[in-house]
Amino acid sequence: MKFPFLKLFVLLIFAGMFQSCEKEPTANVLQGEALGTTYSIKYYSEEDIPLEKALDSIFERVNQSMSTYREGSDISRLNRNDSLVRVDSLFQNVFKLSEKVYQESEGYFDPTVGKLVNFYGFGPEKEEVTIDSVRIDSLRQYVGLDKIRITSEGEVKKDIPGIYIDFNAIAKGYTIDLIGHYLDSKKVNNYLVELGGELLARGENLEKQAVWTVGVDDPSQTEERTLTAAVQLKDRAMATSGNYRKNRLDPKTGKMYVHTVNPLTGYAEKSDVLSASVLAENCALADAYATAFMAMGLERSKEMLSKTEGVDVYLIYAGENGSIEEFTTPGFLEVLIEL
């Protein structure tokens, strides 16, 4: 006698056994301090992964390669014109990404603006001098990413020895990308990485069964952090740049501005963009674009965006008489949640 139902029953038993053996992804949260700021990582994984150890390695490599605050780092040695330095792949990757944004922004994003940044007292090597046109003109000769190239052996060649390189406006975003690459390599499909306010998201927040939701800072905030909007972030990076507590009101026009060093003129000039939130394929580019838009101002930013693919923005800018206005690209508007 045949028992067809017996075969089906056995198959169901085996199916149940395999299903019960599958581990459900577990929510993991890791927080700490690095690169002069804080970080927070949430990810879902079926297996235990040594993320903390990997983070220590990533942070150390980034600091040793690109930290202007570490005396013995490669970039600090280069800024002292140490000819023995051979830069690693991290440095070279960040340099290539910087070249891309430097060209697209027509020089408004420029990691060689370090001499001017230090001159105005914004960098690690503060100067106490009187600002005058002669001094600024003399420093402008050291500005221009096109005055630097890297050989196949990793040697950095400068047209002028005194050029000061500073990757602080892109290195944080690049570090987030490195963390993302590590999680990807461990087959982690759902995570949110945050470092100093910059973000990279993959997949979803499985506990809420929804896309990751992140906040956008309000540029008019004072002491307490407040948000002006929220964004649904999936498989994309977001970086925000803003001078939240350094707004200045022009008494003659009533218009609000922030002051940013313009690499093309050498002066700390008025920009009507108070905050730039950027969505891009990776966080390094989002970080660099956000810095560029802050320096370029609204109209130049809009012109650049018309020629740039894969980038969406939410710009908060100063209107007439101190009013706060917004400019949002269609792609950003699709994921923007007003608060």
N, C-alpha and C positions, 0 to 999 in steps of 0.2 A: 504494500500500500504506500502511496506517495503522500507526503505531507508538505505541500508547497508553502503553507503558512510558516513551517518550521524554518525554512531558508530565510524568509522575510524576518522572522523573529531574531534569528542569529545576526543578520545584517544590522538590525536595529540596535542590538546589544553592542556590537562593535562600534557603530556610529556613536552611541552614547559614551563608550569608553574613550574614544578619541576626543570627543567634545569636552569631556570632563578633565582631560589632561591638558587642554589649552589654558594657559594662564591669562587672566584678564589684565590689561594694561593698568599699572598702578600709578597714581599721581605722586610725583616727586617735586619738592620745592627746595631750591638751594639759594641761599642769600649770603652776601658778604661785601667786602670792600676791595676795590682794585682800581688801578690807574687814576687814583685821586678822586674816586667817586664810589658809588654803591652799585651792586648788581643784584638781579633777582631772576631766577630761571625756574620755570615750571614745565615739566615734561611728563609724558606718559610712556612707560616702558614695561614690557613683559619680563624683562631680565634686569638684573642689577648691573649697572655700568659704572665704572670708576670716574664719574664726571668731575668730582672734586680734584682728583689728581690731574686730570686732563686740563682743568682750568688753571691750576698752578703752573703747569707747563706753558700754556698759551700766554698767560699774563707775563710770565718771565721772558718768553721769547719776544713779545711785543715791546716790553720795557727795554730789554737789551738792544733791540734793533732801533727803536724810534722814540724813546723817552728823552726829551730835552731837559728833564729834571734829574736824570741820572748822569753823573759826570763821566762814567766809563762806557756809556752806551755808544753804539756805532754812530748815531746821528750827532751826538755831542762831540765825539772825536772828529767827525767830518767838519763840524762847525769850527773846530780848532785847527782845521787843515791838516789832519793826520793822514798822510799819504799811504799808510800801511793798511788802512781799512778796506775790507772787501765785504760789501753788503750782502745780506742773505736774501732768500726768495721773498720774505715778507716785505722787506724794504723795497725790493724791485717791483712787487705787485702794487704796492701803494703808490709808488712813483708813476707807474703806467696809468692807474686810475686817476691820479692827480693831473697827469698830462691831458687826459680825455676831457675832464671838466675845465681845466685851464683853457683849452682850445675852444670848447663850446661856449664858455662864458666870456671869451675874448679877453682873458687876463684878469677878470674880477676874482676868480678863485686862484690863489697863487701861494703855495707853501714857502716861497722864498721871501715873503713879506716880513719875515722874522726880525730883520734889522729895524724896520719901522715900528713893528709891534713892541719891541723892547724899548725903542726910543720914546714911545708914548706911555711906557710904564705898564703895558698889558701882559708882558711875557715874563719868563723866568729871569731874564737879565735886565732888570730895570735900570734906566738911566735917569739922572736928575739934571736935565739941561733945559735951557730956554728954547722953546720951539720957534724956529725962524726958517725962512725960505731957503737960505743958503745951506743950512744944515740938512734940510729935507732933500734938497736937490742932490747933495753929496751922497745921501743914503740910497737914492733911487737907482744908482748904478748897480747896486747889489740885488735888485729886484728883477725877477724874470725867470720863470721855470725853463724857458727855452735856452737859458744860459748854462744848463746842466744836462749831462748825459751819463749813462751808465754803460760801461763796456761789457762784453760777454764774460769777462772774468770777475765782474762785480765791482770794478773800480769806478768811483764817482769822479767825473771830470767837471770842473767848474771853469767857466770862462774868466771869472774874477774870483780869486781865492777867498775874499771876505764874505761871499754869499752865505747867508744863514738859512738853513732849512728847518722848517717846523711843520710836522704832519699832524699836529694836534686837532685840526679841523676835519680829519678823515680817519685817523688811527683808531678812534673809539668805535666808529662804525665798522671798520675792518676787523677789529677784534671780535665783535658780535658775529660777523660772518664766519670767522674761524671756529667759534663755538658751534654755530649752526652746522658747519661742515663736519665737525666731530660727531654731533648728534645724528646727522644723516648717515654717517659711516656706521653707526651702531643701530641703524634701522629704526630710529625713533621718528615716527611720522607726525606726532602732534606735540608741539612745544611753543613756548613763548620766552624769548630771551630779551632781557632789558638791562642796559648798562648806561647809567647816567642819563636816563630818559630816552635813549635811542632803542629801537625795537626791531625784532625779527620774529615773524610768526610762521608756523607751519601747521597745516591741518586745523584741528579744532580743539576747543576746551571740552574734553569728553565728559566731564562731570556735569556741565550744563548742556551738553549736546548742542553746542552753538559755536559760531565763529568767535574767535578771540575779540574782545572789546577793550580798547585802550583809550586813554584820555589825551586831550590837547590842552596845554597850559594857556591860561588867560594872560596876555601880555600886560594887562593893567593891574595885575596882582601886586600886593605890597609885601607884607610880612608873611601872611598865610598863603599857602599854595592853593590856587583855585583853578578850575577847568572851565574852558569855554565851549568845548564840544567833545564828542567821543567818536571813535572810528572803529569800524569792523575790519579787522586785519586778518587776511588769510593768504599764506604763501607769498608774502611781500614784506618789505622792510619799511620802517618809518623813522625819520629823524626830524627833530624840531630844533631850530635855532632862534633865539630871541633875547633881546636886552630888556628883560622884564622890569628891572628896577632902575634902568638908566635912561628912561625917556626924558626928553627935554622939550619944553614948550617954547616956541619962538614967540617972544612978546610982541613982535611987529605984525606977524601974520596970524597968530593964534594956532599955528599948526604944530603938531607934535612930531619929534624926530628921534632917532637914535644915531649915535656917532660911531662909524665904522671906518677903519683905515682902508682907504682906496689904494690898491696896489699901482694903479695907473698914474695917479697924481702924487701919491705919497702923503696926502693929507687925511686926517680924520674928518670925514665929511658927513653931512646929513643924509640919512636914508629914511624914506617914509615907510619902509617895511619894518614893522615892529616884531613880527614873528613869522617864520617860514616853516611850515610842516610839509615834508616831502615824502611821497611814496615812490619807491624804486625797486628794481629787481634784487638789489643787495643793499646792505646798510652803509657800506663805505660810500657808494655813490649818493645815497640819500643824505648822508652827513655832509658830503662836499657840496652838493647842490644847495642845501639849506644855507650853508655859509655864503655861497655865491649870491643867492637871492637877497640875503640881508645887505650885502654890499651894493648890489646892482640897483636896488629900488624897484618900485612897482612896474614902471613902463618898460625898462630894460629886461626885467624878469619875464614879462609877458611876451616880449619879442623873442627871447631865447626859447621859451616854452613852445612857441609856434614852430620851432625848428628841431625840437628834441623829442625823441620817441621814448615811450616807456616810463615817463615821469609825470606824476600828478602832484598838484600842490594845493595847499590851503594857506593863503597869505592874509595876514591881518596887518592892515596899514593905516596910516594916519590920514584922515581926510581934512577938509578945511575946518578951521576953528576948533581943532583938537578932537574932532569926531573920530570914532574907531570904525573902519570899514573892512569889508572882507572881499577877497577875490578867490574863487574856487574853480578849478578845472572840472569838466564833466566827470572824469574818472574818479576824482576825489569826492565829488558830490554824491556819487553812487554809494559810498561807504560811510558817509558822514552822518552822525546822529547829533542833532542839536540838543543841548541840555536846557 
